[in-house]
Amino acid sequence: MDVDLIFKIAAVGILVSVINLLLQRSGRDDQAMLTSVAALVIVLAVVVQKISDLFSMIKRLFGF
């Protein structure tokens, strides 16, 4: 497993939590929620891409 992927996901999580905290303290709860949803979509896109790469590698390995 690629350790860089874990660090990227952790960095996104830390960054989003700081942004959410700042937005919630300033009274912008809607924008804080949108930030969380956007970060979730970004992380899911990265994970889905890695899963797709895994399936492609397995497909090539078994010659399908």
ABEGO torsion letter per residue (X at the ends): XBAAAAAAAAAAAAAAAAAAAAAAAAGBAAAAAAAAAAAAAAAAAAAAAAAAAAAAAAAAAAGX
